């Protein structure tokens, strides 16, 4: 069921690095993105796939791993992703990617969960460093990076209390993700008429 896939689709930041993710699996995930909606059907997204250690190290060095975990610089060797997908916007097609890359990333990650994998979307990327290290042409905008691998951590969803939405780890390394209650998300039109 889709709700189960979405609930399992967490931002995993520690992986079994020795469990490989093949290029064929990465292509399967891109196929899901390819089939997803695209604004004006322009389909401007392109992808760099990496499952080789040397390239993965270059990508890893350009990422910021967990803003709320200020004392954690990212996964140690052995717990890093075994693959990455770099999402690019082809400016030769359009300069406006609308919400295409969010939709594509969700499709990719849901596909990963279905395959027993997990991932994490990175918007906090040193784009110029990544462009330089991988020699990415200037007509590609580096939009985001998705780490992919076999998750090595437990991530649990819980209800946010008093508006506290910062994720955190407990003493056992379990990653807690507070989500606002449903009734905080739905706005009634009646509320507007009271004001």
Secondary structure, 3 states (H helix, E strand, C coil): CHHHHHHHCCECCCECCCCCCCHHHHHHHHHHHHHCCCHHHCCCEEEEEECCHHHHHHHHCCECCCCCCCCCCCCCCCCCCCEEEEEEEECCCCCCCCCHHHHHHHHHHHHHHHCCCEEEEECCECHHHHHHHHCCCCCEEEEEEEEEECECCCEEEEECCCCCCCCEECCCCCEEEEECCHHHHCCCHHHHHCC
